[in-house]
Amino acid sequence: MPAFEGAEKAVSGSTSSSSAAGSSISFPVTRDHILHCSYDYWFPKYRTSCIRSRIIKLPPEFIDYIREDGIILSSDSSGSPGDEDGDDDDDWEPTSTAYSRPVPEEEDSGSDSDSDDAGSSSHSRLPPNQRFPDLHQTIKDTIKELGGQVAPKLNWSSPKDAAWISPHQNTIKCTTPDDIYLLLKSSSFITHDLDHAFDGTVATASASSSSGLPSAASTAGLGFQPVLVLRSFFNPQTAQEFRCFVKQRSLIAITQRDLNHYDFLQRYRSVITDRVKDLFDTKLRFTFPDGNFCFDVYIPEVTRDPFQSDSSNDDSDQEEDPDKTLGRARLIDINPWAPRTDTLLFDWGELLELQVPKPMIGTNGSMEKGMIRLHLAGGGGLGPGEDETTTEEEEEEEDEDYEPELRLVEKDDPAAYNFSSPQYSAHKLPKEVVDASASGSGGLREFAQQWNEMVNRRR
């Protein structure tokens, strides 16, 4: 997390310039804070509030495979784990030549040049089920355990930018290990996880060994233990996904993640805030090691319990279905309090400037000693004859929480109806370009020639 003192300096220093700076604002972020946001670090603590998940440690040979050019899929794939009836009628057949099944090559017994290089090259052309068979089988078994459909991610990111290449209708649903390999190798987000996880971070005050975090030496130079997270796949209603911001252990802001207008969300304003606050107060507030962080939740719409009275769900004046309400919030992800995290309907300038009335500092390691609440405004200390005793009313005021601001995309917002630029469009390529690049220099040359001819005809 950003060091507390550093964050306060960033707040005071950015007061006059944050509006102009916008997304260019920078503030200190530590390596440990990034590691605390890794899925394998926090999931065991909050398992009961999360989607059903399994975590698989990744060996160095798998990381090498992800980084290599080209996509070689396994040679034993025969559909989803549940396809045991021998049905050969696949729902989807790849039409692109950008990736392929491995083709066995005949050995050249007469060749004696650069045997080491040849051996390494030959190994890199092996299909995944031969290159890392134990991991391949573990992934296969885990998919079956989770019901045959999973959504993959690494420590921090999901390959959502590669959904366009998925065989499952532009989603990140995976039913075989090959589906997972294809998404991971096609994703820029995954590359960022592996190569740029600690970009812009500052040195950590305490050693990693003392904080229970992995050291760079123990993880083959990556600085962390790479893991593959497989979660039970479901199709979320994107309107019900929210990003939440925590500053000095106070929930300060909630924003819609899908930047389109959904009229039905307006009736749920108070319910959304209540559900997020309940998850934060009961699970995250005093257990996450850092005081500043962001987290994502999904709040499903459920059938209202007719025997349960809830004043926050009193929406009888609305035209929406009176039998529906929002269920409890599920924790989807924890993100760093860092410029790399998208603030969506907020911006970092206003989040940094925002003053929490009764901030708290401390970590879960200091729970036994109690949290420290700072009073940053008012008075100059106790006067003569005054003591530190407080009345019940003052104690109640002390316990009052900061009310977070919820921002939804409003109906009159022009950006709410901007469907011209699909999400992650910057990460997509036309199918023709992918096919041409897979065909080598000749394919690219032919594609360029056809493109020029088409452009010339339009002039």
C-alpha positions as a Markdown table, in Angstrom:
| # | Residue | x | y | z |
|---|---|---|---|---|
| 1 | Met | 0.0 | 0.0 | 0.0 |
| 2 | Pro | 1.1 | 3.6 | -0.2 |
| 3 | Ala | 3.0 | 4.3 | 3.0 |
| 4 | Phe | 0.7 | 6.2 | 5.3 |
| 5 | Glu | 3.0 | 9.2 | 5.8 |
| 6 | Gly | 3.7 | 9.2 | 2.1 |
| 7 | Ala | 0.0 | 9.1 | 1.2 |
| 8 | Glu | -0.7 | 12.1 | 3.4 |
| 9 | Lys | 2.1 | 14.0 | 1.8 |
| 10 | Ala | 0.7 | 13.2 | -1.6 |
| 11 | Val | -2.7 | 14.4 | -0.4 |
| 12 | Ser | -1.4 | 17.7 | 0.8 |
| 13 | Gly | 0.9 | 18.2 | -2.2 |
| 14 | Ser | -1.8 | 17.5 | -4.7 |
| 15 | Thr | -4.5 | 19.7 | -3.4 |
| 16 | Ser | -3.9 | 22.5 | -5.8 |
| 17 | Ser | -3.0 | 20.5 | -8.9 |
| 18 | Ser | -5.0 | 17.3 | -8.8 |
| 19 | Ser | -7.8 | 18.6 | -10.9 |
| 20 | Ala | -5.4 | 19.5 | -13.7 |
| 21 | Ala | -3.2 | 16.5 | -13.3 |
| 22 | Gly | -6.0 | 13.9 | -13.4 |
| 23 | Ser | -4.7 | 10.5 | -14.2 |
| 24 | Ser | -1.1 | 11.7 | -14.2 |
| 25 | Ile | -1.1 | 11.9 | -10.4 |
| 26 | Ser | 1.5 | 9.6 | -8.8 |
| 27 | Phe | 2.0 | 8.6 | -5.2 |
| 28 | Pro | 4.1 | 6.0 | -3.4 |
| 29 | Val | 3.1 | 2.3 | -3.6 |
| 30 | Thr | 5.1 | -0.4 | -1.9 |
| 31 | Arg | 6.0 | -3.8 | -3.2 |
| 32 | Asp | 4.3 | -5.5 | -0.2 |
| 33 | His | 1.0 | -3.7 | -1.0 |
| 34 | Ile | 1.0 | -5.2 | -4.5 |
| 35 | Leu | 1.7 | -8.7 | -3.0 |
| 36 | His | -1.1 | -8.2 | -0.5 |
| 37 | Cys | -3.5 | -7.8 | -3.4 |
| 38 | Ser | -2.4 | -11.1 | -5.0 |
| 39 | Tyr | -5.3 | -13.5 | -5.1 |
| 40 | Asp | -3.4 | -16.3 | -3.3 |
| 41 | Tyr | -2.6 | -13.9 | -0.4 |
| 42 | Trp | -6.1 | -12.7 | 0.5 |
| 43 | Phe | -8.4 | -15.5 | -0.7 |
| 44 | Pro | -7.8 | -17.9 | 2.2 |
| 45 | Lys | -8.9 | -15.1 | 4.6 |
| 46 | Tyr | -12.1 | -14.3 | 2.8 |
| 47 | Arg | -13.0 | -17.6 | 1.2 |
| 48 | Thr | -16.6 | -17.6 | 2.5 |
| 49 | Ser | -17.3 | -14.3 | 0.8 |
| 50 | Cys | -15.8 | -15.2 | -2.6 |
| 51 | Ile | -16.6 | -17.2 | -5.6 |
| 52 | Arg | -15.6 | -20.9 | -5.3 |
| 53 | Ser | -12.0 | -21.0 | -6.4 |
| 54 | Arg | -8.9 | -23.2 | -6.6 |
| 55 | Ile | -5.3 | -21.9 | -6.7 |
| 56 | Ile | -2.5 | -23.8 | -8.6 |
| 57 | Lys | 1.1 | -22.8 | -8.2 |
| 58 | Leu | 2.8 | -22.4 | -11.6 |
| 59 | Pro | 6.3 | -23.9 | -12.3 |
| 60 | Pro | 8.9 | -21.9 | -14.3 |
| 61 | Glu | 8.4 | -24.0 | -17.5 |
| 62 | Phe | 4.8 | -22.8 | -17.6 |
| 63 | Ile | 5.8 | -19.2 | -17.4 |
| 64 | Asp | 8.3 | -19.8 | -20.2 |
| 65 | Tyr | 5.4 | -21.3 | -22.3 |
| 66 | Ile | 3.2 | -18.3 | -21.7 |
| 67 | Arg | 5.9 | -15.9 | -22.8 |
| 68 | Glu | 6.9 | -17.7 | -26.0 |
| 69 | Asp | 5.7 | -16.6 | -29.4 |
| 70 | Gly | 3.1 | -18.8 | -31.1 |
| 71 | Ile | 0.5 | -21.0 | -29.5 |
| 72 | Ile | 0.9 | -24.7 | -29.3 |
| 73 | Leu | -2.0 | -26.5 | -27.7 |
| 74 | Ser | -2.1 | -30.0 | -26.1 |
| 75 | Ser | -2.3 | -33.2 | -28.1 |
| 76 | Asp | -4.8 | -35.0 | -25.9 |
| 77 | Ser | -7.7 | -32.5 | -25.9 |
| 78 | Ser | -11.0 | -34.0 | -26.7 |
| 79 | Gly | -13.5 | -31.5 | -25.6 |
| 80 | Ser | -14.7 | -30.6 | -22.1 |
| 81 | Pro | -14.1 | -32.9 | -19.1 |
| 82 | Gly | -17.7 | -34.0 | -19.2 |
| 83 | Asp | -17.6 | -35.1 | -22.8 |
| 84 | Glu | -17.1 | -38.8 | -22.2 |
| 85 | Asp | -19.8 | -40.0 | -24.6 |
| 86 | Gly | -17.5 | -39.9 | -27.6 |
| 87 | Asp | -19.6 | -37.2 | -29.4 |
| 88 | Asp | -17.4 | -35.8 | -32.2 |
| 89 | Asp | -19.8 | -33.0 | -33.0 |
| 90 | Asp | -18.0 | -30.0 | -31.5 |
| 91 | Asp | -19.9 | -26.8 | -30.8 |
| 92 | Trp | -16.9 | -24.8 | -32.1 |
| 93 | Glu | -14.2 | -25.4 | -34.5 |
| 94 | Pro | -11.3 | -23.0 | -34.9 |
| 95 | Thr | -11.0 | -21.3 | -38.3 |
| 96 | Ser | -7.9 | -19.3 | -37.5 |
| 97 | Thr | -4.4 | -20.7 | -38.2 |
| 98 | Ala | -2.9 | -18.6 | -35.4 |
| 99 | Tyr | -2.6 | -21.6 | -33.2 |
| 100 | Ser | -2.6 | -25.3 | -33.9 |
| 101 | Arg | -2.2 | -28.8 | -32.5 |
| 102 | Pro | 1.4 | -30.0 | -32.4 |
| 103 | Val | 2.5 | -32.0 | -35.4 |
| 104 | Pro | 5.0 | -34.8 | -34.7 |
| 105 | Glu | 8.3 | -34.1 | -36.4 |
| 106 | Glu | 10.6 | -36.8 | -37.8 |
| 107 | Glu | 14.0 | -36.9 | -36.2 |
| 108 | Asp | 16.9 | -36.1 | -38.5 |
| 109 | Ser | 19.4 | -38.7 | -37.4 |
| 110 | Gly | 22.1 | -37.2 | -39.6 |
| 111 | Ser | 22.1 | -33.8 | -38.0 |
| 112 | Asp | 24.9 | -33.1 | -35.5 |
| 113 | Ser | 24.8 | -29.3 | -35.2 |
| 114 | Asp | 24.1 | -27.4 | -32.0 |
| 115 | Ser | 22.5 | -30.3 | -30.2 |
| 116 | Asp | 21.8 | -28.1 | -27.1 |
| 117 | Asp | 19.9 | -25.4 | -29.1 |
| 118 | Ala | 18.1 | -28.1 | -31.0 |
| 119 | Gly | 17.1 | -29.8 | -27.8 |
| 120 | Ser | 15.8 | -26.6 | -26.3 |
| 121 | Ser | 13.9 | -25.7 | -29.5 |
| 122 | Ser | 12.4 | -29.2 | -29.6 |
| 123 | His | 11.3 | -28.9 | -26.0 |
| 124 | Ser | 9.6 | -25.6 | -26.6 |
| 125 | Arg | 7.6 | -27.2 | -29.5 |
| 126 | Leu | 6.3 | -30.0 | -27.2 |
| 127 | Pro | 2.5 | -29.8 | -26.5 |
| 128 | Pro | 1.6 | -28.7 | -22.9 |
| 129 | Asn | 0.5 | -32.2 | -21.8 |
| 130 | Gln | 4.0 | -33.4 | -22.6 |
| 131 | Arg | 5.9 | -30.3 | -21.5 |
| 132 | Phe | 4.4 | -30.0 | -18.0 |
| 133 | Pro | 2.2 | -33.2 | -17.7 |
| 134 | Asp | 1.6 | -32.9 | -13.9 |
| 135 | Leu | 0.3 | -29.3 | -14.2 |
| 136 | His | -1.7 | -30.1 | -17.2 |
| 137 | Gln | -3.5 | -33.0 | -15.4 |
| 138 | Thr | -4.0 | -30.8 | -12.3 |
| 139 | Ile | -5.7 | -28.2 | -14.4 |
| 140 | Lys | -7.9 | -30.8 | -16.0 |
| 141 | Asp | -8.9 | -32.3 | -12.7 |
| 142 | Thr | -9.6 | -28.9 | -11.2 |
| 143 | Ile | -11.9 | -27.9 | -14.1 |
| 144 | Lys | -13.9 | -31.1 | -13.5 |
| 145 | Glu | -14.0 | -30.5 | -9.7 |
| 146 | Leu | -15.4 | -27.0 | -10.3 |
| 147 | Gly | -18.3 | -28.3 | -12.5 |
| 148 | Gly | -16.6 | -28.3 | -15.9 |
| 149 | Gln | -16.7 | -24.5 | -16.5 |
| 150 | Val | -14.1 | -22.1 | -15.0 |
| 151 | Ala | -12.8 | -18.6 | -15.4 |
| 152 | Pro | -9.0 | -18.3 | -15.2 |
| 153 | Lys | -6.8 | -15.5 | -13.8 |
| 154 | Leu | -3.2 | -15.1 | -12.5 |
| 155 | Asn | -2.2 | -13.4 | -9.3 |
| 156 | Trp | -3.9 | -10.1 | -10.1 |
| 157 | Ser | -5.5 | -10.1 | -13.6 |
| 158 | Ser | -8.0 | -12.0 | -15.7 |
| 159 | Pro | -7.4 | -12.3 | -19.4 |
| 160 | Lys | -10.6 | -10.4 | -20.2 |
| 161 | Asp | -8.8 | -8.5 | -23.0 |
| 162 | Ala | -8.4 | -11.9 | -24.8 |
| 163 | Ala | -12.1 | -12.9 | -24.6 |
| 164 | Trp | -12.4 | -12.1 | -28.4 |
| 165 | Ile | -10.4 | -15.2 | -29.2 |
| 166 | Ser | -12.2 | -17.5 | -26.8 |
| 167 | Pro | -14.2 | -20.4 | -28.3 |
| 168 | His | -17.0 | -19.6 | -25.9 |
| 169 | Gln | -18.9 | -16.6 | -27.3 |
| 170 | Asn | -16.6 | -13.8 | -26.3 |
| 171 | Thr | -16.3 | -14.8 | -22.6 |
| 172 | Ile | -13.5 | -16.1 | -20.6 |
| 173 | Lys | -15.3 | -19.4 | -19.9 |
| 174 | Cys | -13.0 | -22.4 | -20.1 |
| 175 | Thr | -13.9 | -26.1 | -20.3 |
| 176 | Thr | -10.5 | -27.5 | -21.2 |
| 177 | Pro | -6.9 | -26.7 | -20.3 |
| 178 | Asp | -6.4 | -25.6 | -23.9 |
| 179 | Asp | -9.0 | -22.9 | -23.5 |
| 180 | Ile | -7.0 | -21.6 | -20.6 |
| 181 | Tyr | -3.7 | -21.7 | -22.4 |
| 182 | Leu | -5.2 | -19.8 | -25.4 |
| 183 | Leu | -6.5 | -17.0 | -23.2 |
| 184 | Leu | -3.4 | -16.6 | -21.1 |
| 185 | Lys | -1.1 | -16.5 | -24.1 |
| 186 | Ser | -3.3 | -14.0 | -25.9 |
| 187 | Ser | -3.7 | -11.5 | -23.1 |
| 188 | Ser | -1.8 | -8.3 | -22.5 |
| 189 | Phe | -3.1 | -8.2 | -19.0 |
| 190 | Ile | -1.4 | -11.5 | -18.2 |
| 191 | Thr | 1.9 | -10.3 | -19.7 |
| 192 | His | 1.7 | -7.2 | -17.4 |
| 193 | Asp | 1.2 | -9.5 | -14.4 |
| 194 | Leu | 4.4 | -11.4 | -15.2 |
| 195 | Asp | 6.7 | -8.6 | -16.4 |
| 196 | His | 5.5 | -5.4 | -14.8 |
| 197 | Ala | 3.8 | -6.3 | -11.4 |
| 198 | Phe | 6.1 | -4.0 | -9.4 |
| 199 | Asp | 6.6 | -1.1 | -11.8 |
| 200 | Gly | 6.5 | 2.2 | -10.0 |
| 201 | Thr | 6.8 | 0.7 | -6.5 |
| 202 | Val | 9.1 | 1.9 | -3.8 |
| 203 | Ala | 11.3 | -0.1 | -1.4 |
| 204 | Thr | 9.5 | -1.9 | 1.4 |
| 205 | Ala | 10.5 | -0.8 | 4.9 |
| 206 | Ser | 10.4 | -4.4 | 6.3 |
| 207 | Ala | 11.9 | -7.5 | 4.8 |
| 208 | Ser | 9.6 | -9.8 | 3.0 |
| 209 | Ser | 10.7 | -12.7 | 5.1 |
| 210 | Ser | 9.4 | -11.0 | 8.2 |
| 211 | Ser | 6.0 | -10.2 | 6.7 |
| 212 | Gly | 5.4 | -13.7 | 5.3 |
| 213 | Leu | 5.7 | -12.6 | 1.7 |
| 214 | Pro | 7.8 | -14.4 | -0.9 |
| 215 | Ser | 11.3 | -13.0 | -1.7 |
| 216 | Ala | 12.5 | -12.4 | -5.2 |
| 217 | Ala | 15.2 | -15.0 | -4.9 |
| 218 | Ser | 12.7 | -17.7 | -4.0 |
| 219 | Thr | 10.5 | -17.1 | -7.1 |
| 220 | Ala | 12.9 | -17.4 | -10.0 |
| 221 | Gly | 13.4 | -13.7 | -10.4 |
| 222 | Leu | 9.8 | -12.7 | -10.7 |
| 223 | Gly | 9.6 | -11.4 | -7.2 |
| 224 | Phe | 6.5 | -13.4 | -6.5 |
| 225 | Gln | 5.1 | -16.9 | -6.7 |
| 226 | Pro | 2.9 | -17.1 | -9.9 |
| 227 | Val | -0.4 | -18.9 | -9.5 |
| 228 | Leu | -3.2 | -19.9 | -11.7 |
| 229 | Val | -6.6 | -19.2 | -10.2 |
| 230 | Leu | -9.6 | -21.1 | -11.5 |
| 231 | Arg | -13.0 | -19.9 | -10.4 |
| 232 | Ser | -16.4 | -21.5 | -11.0 |
| 233 | Phe | -17.7 | -19.7 | -14.1 |
| 234 | Phe | -20.9 | -17.8 | -14.1 |
| 235 | Asn | -22.3 | -15.1 | -16.3 |
| 236 | Pro | -22.6 | -12.0 | -14.1 |
| 237 | Gln | -25.0 | -9.1 | -14.8 |
| 238 | Thr | -22.3 | -6.5 | -15.3 |
| 239 | Ala | -24.6 | -3.7 | -14.0 |
| 240 | Gln | -24.3 | -5.2 | -10.6 |
| 241 | Glu | -20.5 | -5.1 | -10.4 |
| 242 | Phe | -19.0 | -2.3 | -8.3 |
| 243 | Arg | -15.6 | -1.0 | -7.4 |
| 244 | Cys | -15.0 | 0.3 | -3.8 |
| 245 | Phe | -12.3 | 2.5 | -2.4 |
| 246 | Val | -11.0 | 2.3 | 1.2 |
| 247 | Lys | -8.9 | 5.1 | 2.7 |
| 248 | Gln | -7.4 | 4.9 | 6.2 |
| 249 | Arg | -9.7 | 1.9 | 6.9 |
| 250 | Ser | -12.8 | 3.9 | 6.0 |
| 251 | Leu | -15.0 | 3.1 | 3.0 |
| 252 | Ile | -15.1 | 6.3 | 1.1 |
| 253 | Ala | -16.4 | 5.7 | -2.4 |
| 254 | Ile | -18.3 | 3.2 | -4.5 |
| 255 | Thr | -18.6 | 3.3 | -8.3 |
| 256 | Gln | -20.4 | 1.3 | -11.0 |
| 257 | Arg | -17.9 | -0.8 | -13.0 |
| 258 | Asp | -19.9 | -1.1 | -16.3 |
| 259 | Leu | -20.1 | 2.5 | -17.6 |
| 260 | Asn | -23.5 | 2.3 | -19.1 |
| 261 | His | -26.8 | 3.6 | -17.7 |
| 262 | Tyr | -29.1 | 1.1 | -16.0 |
| 263 | Asp | -32.3 | 2.6 | -14.8 |
| 264 | Phe | -33.1 | -0.1 | -12.3 |
| 265 | Leu | -30.0 | 0.7 | -10.3 |
| 266 | Gln | -31.4 | 4.0 | -9.1 |
| 267 | Arg | -34.0 | 2.3 | -6.9 |
| 268 | Tyr | -31.2 | 0.2 | -5.3 |
| 269 | Arg | -29.0 | 3.1 | -4.3 |
| 270 | Ser | -29.3 | 2.7 | -0.5 |
| 271 | Val | -29.3 | -1.1 | -0.8 |
| 272 | Ile | -26.0 | -1.1 | -2.8 |
| 273 | Thr | -24.3 | 1.0 | -0.1 |
| 274 | Asp | -25.7 | -1.2 | 2.7 |
| 275 | Arg | -24.5 | -4.4 | 1.1 |
| 276 | Val | -21.0 | -3.1 | 0.4 |
| 277 | Lys | -20.7 | -1.6 | 3.9 |
| 278 | Asp | -21.8 | -4.9 | 5.5 |
| 279 | Leu | -19.1 | -6.9 | 3.6 |
| 280 | Phe | -16.5 | -4.2 | 4.4 |
| 281 | Asp | -17.3 | -3.9 | 8.1 |
| 282 | Thr | -17.7 | -7.6 | 8.8 |
| 283 | Lys | -14.8 | -9.0 | 6.7 |
| 284 | Leu | -12.3 | -6.5 | 5.4 |
| 285 | Arg | -12.0 | -3.5 | 7.5 |
| 286 | Phe | -9.7 | -4.7 | 10.3 |
| 287 | Thr | -8.3 | -7.8 | 8.6 |
| 288 | Phe | -6.7 | -6.6 | 5.4 |
| 289 | Pro | -3.1 | -5.6 | 6.3 |
| 290 | Asp | -3.2 | -2.2 | 4.5 |
| 291 | Gly | -5.4 | 0.7 | 5.4 |
| 292 | Asn | -5.7 | 2.0 | 1.8 |
| 293 | Phe | -6.9 | -0.4 | -0.9 |
| 294 | Cys | -9.7 | -1.0 | -3.5 |
| 295 | Phe | -12.0 | -4.0 | -3.9 |
| 296 | Asp | -14.5 | -5.2 | -6.4 |
| 297 | Val | -17.9 | -6.8 | -5.5 |
| 298 | Tyr | -20.7 | -8.4 | -7.2 |
| 299 | Ile | -24.2 | -8.0 | -5.8 |
| 300 | Pro | -26.7 | -10.4 | -7.3 |
| 301 | Glu | -30.4 | -9.6 | -7.7 |
| 302 | Val | -32.5 | -12.1 | -5.7 |
| 303 | Thr | -36.1 | -12.8 | -4.8 |
| 304 | Arg | -37.2 | -10.9 | -1.8 |
| 305 | Asp | -38.0 | -12.8 | 1.4 |
| 306 | Pro | -41.6 | -12.0 | 2.2 |
| 307 | Phe | -41.1 | -12.7 | 5.9 |
| 308 | Gln | -38.1 | -10.4 | 6.3 |
| 309 | Ser | -38.7 | -6.7 | 6.8 |
| 310 | Asp | -35.9 | -4.5 | 5.5 |
| 311 | Ser | -36.5 | -0.7 | 5.5 |
| 312 | Ser | -33.6 | -0.3 | 3.0 |
| 313 | Asn | -35.6 | -2.4 | 0.5 |
| 314 | Asp | -38.8 | -0.4 | 0.6 |
| 315 | Asp | -39.1 | 0.4 | -3.1 |
| 316 | Ser | -42.9 | 0.2 | -3.4 |
| 317 | Asp | -43.0 | 3.6 | -5.1 |
| 318 | Gln | -41.0 | 2.3 | -8.0 |
| 319 | Glu | -42.3 | 0.5 | -11.1 |
| 320 | Glu | -39.7 | -2.2 | -10.8 |
| 321 | Asp | -40.4 | -5.7 | -9.7 |
| 322 | Pro | -41.4 | -5.5 | -6.0 |
| 323 | Asp | -40.4 | -9.1 | -5.5 |
| 324 | Lys | -36.7 | -8.5 | -6.3 |
| 325 | Thr | -34.0 | -7.1 | -4.1 |
| 326 | Leu | -30.2 | -7.3 | -3.9 |
| 327 | Gly | -28.5 | -10.2 | -2.1 |
| 328 | Arg | -25.3 | -10.1 | -0.1 |
| 329 | Ala | -22.2 | -8.7 | -1.8 |
| 330 | Arg | -19.6 | -11.2 | -3.0 |
| 331 | Leu | -15.9 | -10.3 | -3.0 |
| 332 | Ile | -14.5 | -10.6 | -6.5 |
| 333 | Asp | -11.1 | -9.0 | -6.3 |
| 334 | Ile | -8.8 | -6.7 | -4.2 |
| 335 | Asn | -6.9 | -4.1 | -6.1 |
| 336 | Pro | -4.0 | -1.9 | -5.0 |
| 337 | Trp | -4.4 | 1.7 | -4.0 |
| 338 | Ala | -2.3 | 2.7 | -6.9 |
| 339 | Pro | -2.5 | 4.8 | -10.1 |
| 340 | Arg | -2.7 | 1.6 | -12.1 |
| 341 | Thr | -6.2 | 0.9 | -10.7 |
| 342 | Asp | -9.0 | 2.4 | -12.7 |
| 343 | Thr | -11.1 | 4.7 | -10.6 |
| 344 | Leu | -13.9 | 4.7 | -13.2 |
| 345 | Leu | -16.4 | 7.5 | -12.2 |
| 346 | Phe | -14.0 | 9.0 | -9.7 |
| 347 | Asp | -10.4 | 10.2 | -10.2 |
| 348 | Trp | -7.4 | 9.8 | -8.0 |
| 349 | Gly | -7.1 | 13.5 | -7.4 |
| 350 | Glu | -10.4 | 13.7 | -5.5 |
| 351 | Leu | -9.8 | 10.4 | -3.7 |
| 352 | Leu | -6.4 | 11.6 | -2.4 |
| 353 | Glu | -7.8 | 15.0 | -1.4 |
| 354 | Leu | -10.8 | 13.6 | 0.5 |
| 355 | Gln | -10.3 | 14.0 | 4.2 |
| 356 | Val | -11.5 | 11.1 | 6.4 |
| 357 | Pro | -13.0 | 12.6 | 9.6 |
| 358 | Lys | -11.7 | 9.9 | 12.0 |
| 359 | Pro | -8.9 | 8.1 | 10.1 |
| 360 | Met | -7.4 | 4.9 | 11.5 |
| 361 | Ile | -4.0 | 3.5 | 11.0 |
| 362 | Gly | -2.5 | 0.1 | 11.8 |
| 363 | Thr | -2.3 | -3.4 | 10.4 |
| 364 | Asn | -3.8 | -6.7 | 11.3 |
| 365 | Gly | -0.6 | -7.5 | 13.0 |
| 366 | Ser | -1.3 | -4.8 | 15.6 |
| 367 | Met | -4.9 | -5.9 | 16.3 |
| 368 | Glu | -3.9 | -7.1 | 19.8 |
| 369 | Lys | -2.6 | -3.7 | 20.7 |
| 370 | Gly | -5.7 | -2.0 | 19.1 |
| 371 | Met | -6.2 | 0.4 | 16.3 |
| 372 | Ile | -5.1 | 4.0 | 16.5 |
| 373 | Arg | -7.7 | 6.6 | 15.6 |
| 374 | Leu | -6.3 | 10.0 | 14.6 |
| 375 | His | -8.1 | 13.3 | 15.1 |
| 376 | Leu | -6.8 | 15.6 | 12.4 |
| 377 | Ala | -9.1 | 18.5 | 12.9 |
| 378 | Gly | -10.0 | 20.8 | 15.8 |
| 379 | Gly | -8.7 | 21.5 | 19.3 |
| 380 | Gly | -5.3 | 21.9 | 20.7 |
| 381 | Gly | -5.4 | 19.3 | 23.5 |
| 382 | Leu | -6.8 | 19.0 | 27.0 |
| 383 | Gly | -7.2 | 22.1 | 29.1 |
| 384 | Pro | -6.5 | 22.4 | 32.9 |
| 385 | Gly | -8.7 | 20.1 | 34.9 |
| 386 | Glu | -10.0 | 18.2 | 31.9 |
| 387 | Asp | -9.7 | 14.4 | 31.6 |
| 388 | Glu | -10.1 | 11.9 | 28.8 |
| 389 | Thr | -13.5 | 10.5 | 29.9 |
| 390 | Thr | -16.2 | 10.6 | 27.3 |
| 391 | Thr | -20.0 | 10.4 | 27.5 |
| 392 | Glu | -22.0 | 7.7 | 25.8 |
| 393 | Glu | -23.1 | 10.2 | 23.2 |
| 394 | Glu | -19.5 | 11.1 | 22.4 |
| 395 | Glu | -18.7 | 7.4 | 22.1 |
| 396 | Glu | -21.5 | 6.9 | 19.7 |
| 397 | Glu | -20.3 | 9.8 | 17.6 |
| 398 | Glu | -16.8 | 8.3 | 17.7 |
| 399 | Asp | -18.1 | 5.1 | 16.2 |
| 400 | Glu | -20.1 | 6.7 | 13.4 |
| 401 | Asp | -18.6 | 5.8 | 10.1 |
| 402 | Tyr | -17.9 | 8.0 | 7.1 |
| 403 | Glu | -20.8 | 7.6 | 4.6 |
| 404 | Pro | -19.3 | 6.6 | 1.3 |
| 405 | Glu | -20.4 | 8.3 | -1.9 |
| 406 | Leu | -22.0 | 6.0 | -4.5 |
| 407 | Arg | -21.7 | 7.1 | -8.1 |
| 408 | Leu | -23.9 | 5.5 | -10.9 |
| 409 | Val | -24.0 | 6.4 | -14.6 |
| 410 | Glu | -26.9 | 8.9 | -14.9 |
| 411 | Lys | -29.4 | 8.8 | -17.6 |
| 412 | Asp | -28.5 | 12.2 | -19.0 |
| 413 | Asp | -24.7 | 11.4 | -19.2 |
| 414 | Pro | -23.7 | 11.3 | -22.9 |
| 415 | Ala | -21.1 | 8.7 | -22.2 |
| 416 | Ala | -23.8 | 6.3 | -20.9 |
| 417 | Tyr | -24.8 | 5.5 | -24.5 |
| 418 | Asn | -21.4 | 5.3 | -26.1 |
| 419 | Phe | -21.5 | 1.8 | -27.6 |
| 420 | Ser | -19.1 | 2.6 | -30.5 |
| 421 | Ser | -16.0 | 1.4 | -28.7 |
| 422 | Pro | -16.2 | -2.1 | -27.2 |
| 423 | Gln | -14.4 | -2.9 | -24.0 |
| 424 | Tyr | -10.7 | -3.8 | -24.5 |
| 425 | Ser | -11.0 | -3.0 | -28.2 |
| 426 | Ala | -7.4 | -1.7 | -28.0 |
| 427 | His | -6.2 | -5.2 | -27.4 |
| 428 | Lys | -8.0 | -6.8 | -30.3 |
| 429 | Leu | -6.8 | -7.6 | -33.8 |
| 430 | Pro | -8.8 | -8.4 | -37.0 |
| 431 | Lys | -8.9 | -12.1 | -37.7 |
| 432 | Glu | -7.2 | -11.5 | -41.1 |
| 433 | Val | -4.2 | -9.9 | -39.4 |
| 434 | Val | -3.9 | -12.9 | -36.9 |
| 435 | Asp | -4.1 | -15.4 | -39.8 |
| 436 | Ala | -1.6 | -13.5 | -41.9 |
| 437 | Ser | 0.9 | -13.2 | -39.0 |
| 438 | Ala | 0.7 | -16.9 | -38.4 |
| 439 | Ser | 1.6 | -17.6 | -42.0 |
| 440 | Gly | 5.0 | -16.0 | -41.7 |
| 441 | Ser | 6.5 | -13.1 | -43.7 |
| 442 | Gly | 4.9 | -14.4 | -46.9 |
| 443 | Gly | 1.4 | -14.2 | -45.4 |
| 444 | Leu | 2.1 | -10.7 | -44.1 |
| 445 | Arg | 3.4 | -9.6 | -47.5 |
| 446 | Glu | 0.3 | -10.9 | -49.2 |
| 447 | Phe | -2.0 | -9.3 | -46.7 |
| 448 | Ala | -0.2 | -5.9 | -47.1 |
| 449 | Gln | -0.5 | -6.1 | -50.9 |
| 450 | Gln | -4.3 | -6.9 | -50.7 |
| 451 | Trp | -4.8 | -4.1 | -48.2 |
| 452 | Asn | -3.1 | -1.6 | -50.6 |
| 453 | Glu | -5.1 | -2.8 | -53.5 |
| 454 | Met | -8.3 | -2.3 | -51.5 |
| 455 | Val | -7.3 | 1.2 | -50.4 |
| 456 | Asn | -6.4 | 2.2 | -53.9 |
| 457 | Arg | -9.8 | 1.0 | -55.3 |
| 458 | Arg | -11.6 | 3.2 | -52.8 |
| 459 | Arg | -9.8 | 6.4 | -53.9 |
